[in-house]
Structure formats: structure tokens, C-alpha cells
Amino acid sequence: MNFKIWWVLTIFYIVLFSSIATWLLVRPISGVTSAEVYQFRAFSLAIMGFFLTIASVSQVLIAFGLRDKARKSKTLE
């Protein structure tokens, strides 16, 4: 895996999470069912934020691993 693939994955995650957050925030609420209450919307955003944190940490760890791998390959040459 190189940095080009890493950037593609990072952009994919950004687009995915921002589109889901936008959908959660702009969908109409009629208040008829319990799933359409503002507290559940906030709870959904909190869950999505948790998964965004996991994805962000994994992306940072992958970036550090790729950087170290690139440094080691340059020193071996």
C-alpha cells in the first residue's frame, strides 16, 4: 500500500462521513415516531463520530507505518 491509495481511502472516508452527517442533519422530522426525535438524531451523530474516530486513528497508524516503511526502504538502497 502506498500513499496514493492511502489518500484515496482518506478522501473516501471524508466524503462518506460528511455525506452521512449531512443526511442525518437535513432529513425532515415530523416527530411522529420515536426515531425522528432530535435526541436520537444527536445519538446517531455521536455513534457516527465514534466510528469516525476509529477510522481516523487507523488512518494515522497506517500513515505512520507507510512512512516508516518508506524510510527503511530508502536506507537500504
FISE-383174 format. One line per field, with one value per residue (C-alpha): x, y, z. Coordinates in Angstrom, 2 decimals. Layout:
BEGIN
x = X,...
y = Y,...
z = Z,...
***
This chain:
BEGIN
x = 0.00,1.42,0.47,-1.72,-4.01,-3.92,-5.05,-7.86,-9.06,-8.82,-10.84,-13.38,-13.79,-14.20,-16.84,-18.65,-18.84,-19.69,-22.48,-23.96,-23.75,-25.40,-28.17,-28.75,-28.93,-31.15,-33.71,-37.18,-38.52,-42.23,-41.97,-44.43,-42.13,-39.51,-36.80,-37.43,-36.75,-33.84,-32.18,-31.99,-30.52,-27.83,-27.26,-26.84,-24.29,-22.44,-22.25,-21.03,-18.43,-17.22,-16.67,-15.05,-12.59,-11.78,-11.30,-9.13,-6.88,-6.46,-5.64,-2.98,-1.45,-1.39,0.25,2.96,3.53,3.83,6.20,8.44,8.39,9.42,12.26,13.56,13.49,15.43,18.12,18.52,19.16
y = 0.00,3.36,6.92,7.31,4.53,6.00,9.37,7.77,5.95,9.10,11.10,8.26,8.32,12.10,12.00,9.06,10.55,14.06,12.78,10.66,13.58,15.87,13.35,12.97,16.72,17.72,14.93,16.16,15.40,15.03,13.88,11.05,8.17,7.88,7.52,11.09,12.81,15.27,13.28,10.22,12.36,13.56,10.00,8.87,11.62,10.57,6.96,8.13,10.31,7.27,5.35,8.41,8.45,4.78,5.36,8.43,6.64,3.70,6.06,7.80,4.47,3.32,6.61,6.18,2.61,3.67,6.47,4.14,1.57,4.25,5.39,1.85,1.16,4.37,3.47,0.01,1.44
z = 0.00,-0.92,-0.13,-3.25,-2.06,1.44,0.13,-1.87,1.25,3.32,0.80,0.63,4.42,4.44,1.72,3.33,6.82,5.64,3.41,6.21,8.64,6.13,5.52,9.27,9.78,6.87,6.75,7.68,11.13,11.61,15.21,14.67,15.56,18.25,15.61,14.48,17.78,17.94,20.73,18.50,15.73,18.12,19.30,15.67,15.11,18.28,17.08,13.70,15.43,17.36,14.14,12.57,15.47,14.93,11.20,11.82,14.30,11.94,9.06,11.17,12.19,8.57,7.55,10.19,9.05,5.42,6.33,8.34,5.55,3.04,5.29,5.75,2.03,1.33,3.86,2.35,-1.12
***
